[in-house]
Amino acid sequence: MPKRSFIYLLVSLIIFFLNLPVMAVSSAKPHVLLVLCDCLKLDDLHSFPYLSDLTDRSAIGLMNCAIAGPKNGLSAMLTIASGRQSASESTDAIAANDWEIIPEENAPASEIFERRTGQITSSLQMPLIPEVLPVRHLGIASLIRRDFADNLLGAVLQRGIPPVSTAIFGSADTDILERGAALLTINSAGISSGYTAPSRRFRAAPYQKADDPITLASLIEKCSSDLIVVQFGDLSRIESVRNHLTEGVYRELRDDALRRLDTFLQLIAINSQKSGRDFDLFLISSRPPADDARHPQSWNLLPPMLAAGPDFPAGLLTSATTRTDGLAANIDIAPTILSLFHISVPESMNGRRMQILSSFSSPQTRLHALNTLEDISFLNGTGAAKLMILIGVLCFIGIVLCLLFHHHGGAKAVRNLRSVFVFTQCLPAALLLAPWPVPHHLNEYAYRILGWMFLMCALASVLESISRISAVFSVSFLTTAIVLIDTFCGQNLVKNSMLSLYPISGIRYYGIGNEYLGVLLAFAFFGGTAWLDDRKIPGSLPEISGKSNLLKGPAEFKVLFLIWILLAFILGWPGLGANAGSLAATVTAIGVGGVVCTGRKPGWLAAIISIIAGIGIAFLFAWLDSWYALKNGTESSHLGAAIQSASGHRGLSYLLEIITRKVMMNYRLLFSPMLLLAMFGVILTLLAARALLGDSIRSMFISRPWTAKGLQISLFTAIAALLFKDSGIVTITFFGGGICVILLYCTVSET
């Protein structure tokens, strides 16, 4: 027996008898094969025999493809390689073997590389992998300038101890070089190994190029690299000429491309069995196909991802990034590969290591879960603008008609028609409930939303007649309860709401998003204080003012503060997806609300103290979460990860970077068409109310002092949200919309 094998056997026996919980000992580094095939769809995985069989016995999931800047395949590839959402430049696609002639410069890649970098290729110290040639990335200067070169996957792997060798095969060349996959394998000097142009000439294919599965499989069989990346380019080439193809030709070309992919994977499996060399296989698509030929940047599908091999039993893929069963993010690929080689993830990468949910062991169960997620995401992605505008216009027309009735002396009629305001208020809750079960088409989705709005409106009317709680406050409390309960149960409703668009946009997978945060703040704080007027609580409370505390006040105060504190806990607790900005805004509302409820006048001092308290509590929660994660080797929350990075060598500058990013995101969102439309609707409604209601609003505030005090609380809450939320402008828009509906309901009810 070889000496090394004897040592591993001895260690294994000691571990067995001592029952020590340690990782399995491996005698060799893993071999990872990453196959990139852009524009895949979930249905493609069951299109051909071997691919279907591989899918049934693998870990599978869907992948969010959010990127920075305009949507294109190159940015999607850079995002995967860098582990953070990134925007590409055209030079990021230019990589080639030394001998390849670059058309634009009519010179071999080695000569151009020397000229651009000043490095003599013959003297570069790089271990060449047998049977393959050096690959030079000719855009390395740009990558260095943008601080990518040292933090790409290949560079991090090759700095490991021991170094992990990488190789790249294949390309997505069209009439220009498309070698973006090389970004996953190059070291910090822009060098890798492999063969970037193994496609064969095929006249029936776009650009007369087609992937050659036999050549690719043969090259991989000879390559001894630890990480091998294969870029299948057929589907990308087909997608690039889609607007010139009939639907029949488009489908035929896709079938041919998938057949070649199926052949390649089968050849890899046969060669692996013959050589006894196991691979951890990844099959991913950096971007989905477009909705149709006319909208190449409309990525409303979630492409599939597949992982198989010794480290990937059958199950459903997920990650701490998405906190969603069956969904991982493109930024999770690099950290997952690094973890296979036991290499620390650099702080520049925002992704998390993927995990496998073994409870979804049945192929049918996995497929059903993924189809459900894909269908809801697609409907939300394609229908959000249409349905939200349609329903918004419908609600706006109803509200304006009520205001016109009131203006022309129909106060009694308006009191009967005030359900229009309640109906509008039911929209956020209806969007949570409408996707279950999954609608078959957009028309059904619209009917579901309207149906839930009518149903909740009717339920609120019944509760009003039974409990004497105004319908608008019943909806406020019901919506708040639904969101809070959903948060405790994994946030399946919020994540799949058309208002959130989590899976497609990738804006936020942690905590309650900015849209529903605005709704909650409006319903729980403004709606809660306005509810005190319905309960006939006097506006000035001398019996609890001065040195007394809130516990001596009416029972309604205790109920209200219990709801507010529960809301703050849920927004701040790391295990539920903590968010510092949300907690800061909520604690500000609680602090100012406490001042108001004790009979004092709120001021800036109370608001500043409340904001500081909110940030302090958020950091305390995050520190506890970070400490627990480090101690137990688990994944920390989003905020906990930020604290870990800030406590490392990045220091406070990292937190300042986050703050700067939040400010810039608010600025960009301010000019978003959908957000501008929502803001315009809220402002137009307020202007119409001011013109048609006249002095009725002022009279309402006199008769409802707690409603007036609720506006004071809302002002400071909105300022805190704008300062500390990365999309605070979104929060304020929905916050203002919720306040507007409650305010108008109260006004017409008092006249």
Secondary structure, DSSP 8 states (H G I E B T S, - for coil): --HHHHHHHHHHHHHHHHT-------SS---EEEEEETT--GGGGGSSHHHHHHHHTSEEEEEE---SSS--HHHHHHHHHHTS-----GGGG-EEETT-EETTTTEEHHHHHHHHH---GGG------TT-EEEEETTHHHHHHTT-GGGSHHHHHHTSSS---EEEEE---SSS---GGGGGT--TTSEEEEES---EE-TTSGGGEE--HHHHHHHHHH---SEEEEEE-HHHHHHHTGGGS-HHHHHHHHHHHHHHHHHHHHHHHHHHHHHT---EEEEE-SS---SSTT-TT---S--EEEEEBTTB-SEEEEETTT-BTTEEEGGGHHHHHHHHTT----TT-----EEEETT--SHHHHHHHHHHHHHHHHHHHHHHHHHHHHHHHHHHHHHHHHHHHHHTT-HHHHHHHTHHHHHHHTHHHHHHHTTSS--SSHHHHHHHHHHHHHHHHHHHHHHHHHH---HHHHHHHHHHHHHHHHHHTTSHHHHTSTTT-HHHH-S--SSS-HHHHHHHHIIIIIHHHHHHHHTT--SS-GGGSTT--GGGS-HHHHHHHHHHHHHHHHHH-GGG---HHHHHHHHHHHHHHHHHHTT----HHHHHHHHHHHHHHHHHHHHHHHHHHHHHT----HHHHHHHHHHTTTHHHHHHHHHHHHHHHHHHHTT-HHHHHHHHHHHHHHHHHHHHHTTHHHHHHHH-HHHHHHHHHHHHHHHHHHHH-TTHHHHHHHHHHHHHHHHHHHHHHH-
